[in-house]
Amino acid sequence: MKKNILIDTIFLLIFFVSLILPITRISQEKVAKNEKRFLNTYVPLYDSVQKKINFNYGIDFENYLKDRFWGRAELVKTNKMLKYHLSRRYVKFGELVLDKKKKIMYEHLIAGRTNKNNESYIINGLKAFNEFCTKNNIKFYPVIMPRKESVYPPDLVINNKNKEIKESVRYVSNQSGVKIIFTLDEILAQKAKIPYMLYHKTDHHATMDGAYIGYKTLMKVLKKDFPQIKIIPPEDFDYSENKKVNTDGGKNYKNGETCFLSGIPELCCENFLDINYRYVKYKNADKLQIKGTYNEKIIRGDYFYPQGADLRVMIFGDSFTPNLLKFLPFSFKNIRYIRLNGPKAIKREERFRILKYYETEILEFRPDIIITYHFYSTYPKLRDIATP
Amino acid sequence: MLFSSVSFLFVFLPLLSAIIFLSPKKLHNLELLLASIIFYAFGEPRFLPIIFAVILISYIGALLISKFTKFKTILLCLTLISNLSFLFYFKYFDFFISIVNDITGSNIALNKIILPLGISFYTFQAISYVVDVYRNEVKVQKNLYKFSLYVCLFPQLIAGPIVKYHDIAESLEKRDITFENISLGIKRFIIGLAKKMLLANTLGAVADSVFSQSPNAVSAGISWLGAVAYTLQIFYDFSGYSDMAIGLGMIFGFRFKENFNYPYISNSVSEFWRRWHISLATWFKEYLYIPLGGSKNGNLKTIRNLGIVFLLTGLWHGASWNFILWGGVNGFFIILEKLLNIKEISAKYTKLWHRFLMHGYCLFVVIIGWVLFYNTNFINAFAHIKNMLFLVPAENITATYTLPYYLETEEILAFLVAILCSMPLFKNILYIQNSWAKIGINIWLLLLYALSVMEIAAGTYNPFIYFRF
């Protein structure tokens, strides 16, 4: 009996100590680097500035403590490692899926057709923007790059909805009168011919090879309206290889964003980064001039290439665009690039409001061509491009 | 505040435990009452007046009933109407308006009323006390703060079990906090937490992954997988919470009755309802079924009474037609079993394959019922059920995912453990006295606790994947 009491006493001690430990040290970090977000801050029960009680104190306190209790990072990592080792093939962290056999990571499994309501808004947005462009003698070319899951469908997925996605884009193109350049078919056609991955295994971005197909598809369409445009052939580039990921055109090669977001990069990245990706440099790049604004990456840049076609181009894009800019500037004398998810001053939900924030600049710059270039995840955002 | 939240685990529970264990007994009730109010206010401060109103109405109502026995029936009715009016307004008013709109074709705007946490539980608890006073089954509690403690005692406040006043009246006056109870209570709490975090959440994800899809995107087998996953999820979620509540009650000297008794080993729907959410079934039996006449006035009235009870049981779970339908389906089979005299049949047919058939029948009804319970959209619910009954031709199904999408090692383990633990194989594991076995069990419990906390921590990991722009 005494022995049992001792056994239970030890048990209770361990339990209560483990209850108290997490609040013995509260993290004072502002940012969770491996989650790419700000950590919740403490909100007091009584707001001495506004002189009122915070009735959401319980929720605020829970959010604050959830983000900052001692041991959180280690517990999260241990949990993920357990799941990783326990899984036979597929490791699921919420929507993020790691395929241990094919050594590829996905941030989502499929992209379905956008719903009918959304389609009508996108149609209206494209129409209105196209009207603005036509009025100002500008040709408008919206380009959509497919998601990785459309090109390298996860084995978990039987129906990856590519057909529905293409139908949606075709429908919106027809109804709006604006031809959307959806590069999926061209990328799928080239996939078997090119011995390199067109999308990164541990990142959601297209590789340089994938981006080049996007570039070529776009240029073929542009050439119909502007025959003077030159499409740079693959032989005009120098190639290098690297197992790691570089999608922003900078100097750093990393493990890839998806790997980073998995929370266990040290565990799996070496395994998953098992093939080489191709990186390019234009042979005659020395004549290219870039005047850019940097924020870890170029968020807006003016590209000048004297041997390019005598046309002014404005391109609005997201993180897929820097890879395109390895090719595109060499086809035109002057390109102005504006990254839509760059400027922090613009609210996230408004970043695609091109006319609202850039109409004056467009009218001053007077481009011959406006291109929007992004991937399918942000396709619904086209509804906002003409929103005031 | 939820029992599985970090605020509860790492702040509220250790702090309250320290206060209670280190303070004199005479302060315990007051400390628990304040703690319960803080517990509730932590998430829902604006709804504190509602629970206070229910407490006050029930307290005064019971006092008046015990004092003015000549008018006790009217006083009882007034108290019940007052208490139920809160429940009706917050839980059922919008539903009622939508029915009126559907019937009359009108377009009365819904108020989009937010449901106060636990209102179904504490209202029923308060009503049970008032009725018991009316029936002279319990002595009226003249001390307001002790009565308040009964209604809003935090372990059972937001998700039950529905505690009868009679069961804890003595504990309110005098109770001991013993080492044995603390130890058992903590162990029970850990088991409940593990049921919720390790089993219910894992199986819930499987159920959601099936039912979030259109019914013609899943095969019959996958529909069954989703239904069984949900059947297990709802059990472990609810019974896990009950375990935590019972465990917490034990820590602070209260003994709540069991709320679940291995319902999935039942051989009839009637038996299932003697084992599932026992406190609610008991409440409806004692405060509705028996006052309506029970089964004492012939078959027709019995059918009527059972029908009313089960339709209202469904409605209690949620203000939506699918819950009422679920209640109705259960009621239908209970009525059928009563008419066919299932008890006699069970006693007569005792061979293994008889038991197997009856068990299969019970599980079939229960699982189909849960599909109705899950889906507020009838069309989806019936489409999934049709799928489960193999009534949809294979060519009409375009599956989106392969089997490993739903079942990886973690999910398979969760299913196996959940099925094993749904049987009374480990019923008395916490009461084993052999020292070596005890050490092993304690280590196992601490491991379960660690895994549960890891799951809680993992739930706080929230990278910005979704806002790709």
HADDOCK unambig.tbl for C-alpha pairs under 7 A between the chains (distance, minus, plus):
assign (segid A and resid 4 and name CA) (segid B and resid 435 and name CA) 5.91 0.50 0.50
assign (segid A and resid 7 and name CA) (segid B and resid 439 and name CA) 6.56 0.50 0.50
assign (segid A and resid 8 and name CA) (segid B and resid 183 and name CA) 6.61 0.50 0.50
assign (segid A and resid 11 and name CA) (segid B and resid 442 and name CA) 6.40 0.50 0.50
assign (segid A and resid 12 and name CA) (segid B and resid 183 and name CA) 6.78 0.50 0.50
assign (segid A and resid 16 and name CA) (segid B and resid 14 and name CA) 6.94 0.50 0.50
assign (segid A and resid 19 and name CA) (segid B and resid 9 and name CA) 6.44 0.50 0.50
assign (segid A and resid 19 and name CA) (segid B and resid 10 and name CA) 5.08 0.50 0.50
assign (segid A and resid 19 and name CA) (segid B and resid 14 and name CA) 6.56 0.50 0.50
assign (segid A and resid 20 and name CA) (segid B and resid 10 and name CA) 5.79 0.50 0.50
assign (segid A and resid 20 and name CA) (segid B and resid 14 and name CA) 6.75 0.50 0.50
assign (segid A and resid 22 and name CA) (segid B and resid 10 and name CA) 6.63 0.50 0.50
assign (segid A and resid 23 and name CA) (segid B and resid 10 and name CA) 6.61 0.50 0.50
assign (segid A and resid 35 and name CA) (segid B and resid 462 and name CA) 6.36 0.50 0.50
assign (segid A and resid 35 and name CA) (segid B and resid 463 and name CA) 4.01 0.50 0.50
assign (segid A and resid 35 and name CA) (segid B and resid 464 and name CA) 6.40 0.50 0.50
assign (segid A and resid 36 and name CA) (segid B and resid 463 and name CA) 6.13 0.50 0.50
assign (segid A and resid 36 and name CA) (segid B and resid 464 and name CA) 6.24 0.50 0.50
assign (segid A and resid 37 and name CA) (segid B and resid 463 and name CA) 6.82 0.50 0.50
assign (segid A and resid 37 and name CA) (segid B and resid 464 and name CA) 6.72 0.50 0.50
assign (segid A and resid 55 and name CA) (segid B and resid 45 and name CA) 6.47 0.50 0.50
assign (segid A and resid 57 and name CA) (segid B and resid 42 and name CA) 6.98 0.50 0.50
assign (segid A and resid 58 and name CA) (segid B and resid 42 and name CA) 4.24 0.50 0.50
assign (segid A and resid 58 and name CA) (segid B and resid 43 and name CA) 5.27 0.50 0.50
assign (segid A and resid 59 and name CA) (segid B and resid 43 and name CA) 6.16 0.50 0.50
assign (segid A and resid 62 and name CA) (segid B and resid 6 and name CA) 6.76 0.50 0.50
assign (segid A and resid 62 and name CA) (segid B and resid 7 and name CA) 5.65 0.50 0.50
assign (segid A and resid 65 and name CA) (segid B and resid 6 and name CA) 6.90 0.50 0.50
assign (segid A and resid 65 and name CA) (segid B and resid 7 and name CA) 6.99 0.50 0.50
assign (segid A and resid 66 and name CA) (segid B and resid 6 and name CA) 6.21 0.50 0.50
assign (segid A and resid 66 and name CA) (segid B and resid 460 and name CA) 6.01 0.50 0.50
assign (segid A and resid 67 and name CA) (segid B and resid 460 and name CA) 6.61 0.50 0.50
assign (segid A and resid 72 and name CA) (segid B and resid 457 and name CA) 5.96 0.50 0.50
assign (segid A and resid 75 and name CA) (segid B and resid 454 and name CA) 5.21 0.50 0.50
assign (segid A and resid 75 and name CA) (segid B and resid 457 and name CA) 6.21 0.50 0.50
assign (segid A and resid 76 and name CA) (segid B and resid 454 and name CA) 6.28 0.50 0.50
assign (segid A and resid 76 and name CA) (segid B and resid 457 and name CA) 5.63 0.50 0.50
assign (segid A and resid 76 and name CA) (segid B and resid 458 and name CA) 4.81 0.50 0.50
assign (segid A and resid 79 and name CA) (segid B and resid 454 and name CA) 5.68 0.50 0.50
assign (segid A and resid 79 and name CA) (segid B and resid 455 and name CA) 6.80 0.50 0.50
assign (segid A and resid 79 and name CA) (segid B and resid 458 and name CA) 6.70 0.50 0.50
assign (segid A and resid 86 and name CA) (segid B and resid 409 and name CA) 6.36 0.50 0.50
assign (segid A and resid 86 and name CA) (segid B and resid 410 and name CA) 6.86 0.50 0.50
assign (segid A and resid 87 and name CA) (segid B and resid 408 and name CA) 6.29 0.50 0.50
assign (segid A and resid 87 and name CA) (segid B and resid 409 and name CA) 5.30 0.50 0.50
assign (segid A and resid 87 and name CA) (segid B and resid 410 and name CA) 6.82 0.50 0.50
assign (segid A and resid 88 and name CA) (segid B and resid 409 and name CA) 6.42 0.50 0.50
assign (segid A and resid 90 and name CA) (segid B and resid 408 and name CA) 6.92 0.50 0.50
assign (segid A and resid 156 and name CA) (segid B and resid 401 and name CA) 5.54 0.50 0.50
assign (segid A and resid 156 and name CA) (segid B and resid 402 and name CA) 5.17 0.50 0.50
assign (segid A and resid 156 and name CA) (segid B and resid 404 and name CA) 6.59 0.50 0.50
assign (segid A and resid 156 and name CA) (segid B and resid 405 and name CA) 5.59 0.50 0.50
assign (segid A and resid 157 and name CA) (segid B and resid 400 and name CA) 5.80 0.50 0.50
assign (segid A and resid 157 and name CA) (segid B and resid 401 and name CA) 4.42 0.50 0.50
assign (segid A and resid 157 and name CA) (segid B and resid 402 and name CA) 6.09 0.50 0.50
assign (segid A and resid 158 and name CA) (segid B and resid 399 and name CA) 6.57 0.50 0.50
assign (segid A and resid 158 and name CA) (segid B and resid 400 and name CA) 4.96 0.50 0.50
assign (segid A and resid 158 and name CA) (segid B and resid 401 and name CA) 5.14 0.50 0.50
assign (segid A and resid 158 and name CA) (segid B and resid 402 and name CA) 6.34 0.50 0.50
assign (segid A and resid 159 and name CA) (segid B and resid 399 and name CA) 6.85 0.50 0.50
assign (segid A and resid 159 and name CA) (segid B and resid 400 and name CA) 4.69 0.50 0.50
assign (segid A and resid 261 and name CA) (segid B and resid 463 and name CA) 6.41 0.50 0.50
assign (segid A and resid 341 and name CA) (segid B and resid 469 and name CA) 5.99 0.50 0.50
assign (segid A and resid 378 and name CA) (segid B and resid 469 and name CA) 6.78 0.50 0.50
